[in-house]
Amino acid sequence: MAERFYLYDDTENTKTRFVSFMGENTRFDLAITYSDRYYGKLLVLDIQGGNFAIIGQDDLEEEGYLEHVFRLDKEAAEELTDFLAEIV
């Protein structure tokens, strides 16, 4: 077996917030991890859908980004954007 080549192998203390809320038609179950790793952005995991993304203010402003990453319709993506805008 060849020797493993690591690009990085770091351990970091993080803070994770678990939050669940109901939008008009969609339930959101999220794990939001705060870390210094991603230049102030949050690691947002959609527990039910199995999707995740590194989210910052610039990502919230990019049209269609949350719809694509989290596989949401426009209305659900707007609800998620509203929530994330409060914490980013």
N, C-alpha and C positions, 0 to 999 in steps of 0.2 A: 504494500500500500504506500502510495506517495505521501510525503509530508504535507500536512495541511497548511495552506497559506492564508493567514488571517489578514483581512483589511483593517479590522479593529476588533478588540475584545475588551470592552469597558464595562464597569459596574457603576451605576449611579443611583443615588437615592432620589425617588420621585414621589409625587403626591398624585393620587388618583381619586377622582370624584365619580361616584356612581349616581346617575340621575335617571328617573323615569318620569315621563309626562305624556299627557294625551293631547294631541292636536285636534283639529276638527274631525279628521277621519283617520288619523295615523297615530299609533302609539310609538313613542321613542324610548328605547332602553339603551342608555349610553354609558360608556366608561371614558372619562376624560382625564388624560394623564398630562400633568404639568412636568416639564423637564427642561434642562438647559441645553439639551442635545439639538433641538430644532430651532435655534435662534429666536426663542420667544413664542413659537407656534405651539399649538396643542395637538396631542395625538388623540384623535376622537375615534372611538370604536363603537360601531352599531352592533350591539350584542345579539339582537334578534336576527338581523340581516347578514351578519358575518362580514361586514364591510368596515374599512377604516381609512382614515386620511389624516395627514398632517395639515392642520388648519390655522391660518392666520387671517388678519383683517383683509389682506389682499385677495385671499381665496374666497372670502365671503362676498367680495365685490365682483368677482369674475362670474359673469352670467352663465348659467347652466352647469357650473362646476359641481355643486352639491347634488343636483339631479343626477349627474353622471356618476359620481363617486359612490353615492349611497343608493342609487337606483330608485329615485323618488319621482313622483309627479311634481309639477310646478308648485302646486299649493302646499304639499308637504315640505318641499325644499324651502319655501318661503317661511314656514313655521320653524323649521330647523335653523335657518339663517337668523331669524329674529332672536331665538334662544341663544345661539352661539355669539351673536353680536353683543349680548349682555356680559359675556365672560371673557371674550378675547381682548 
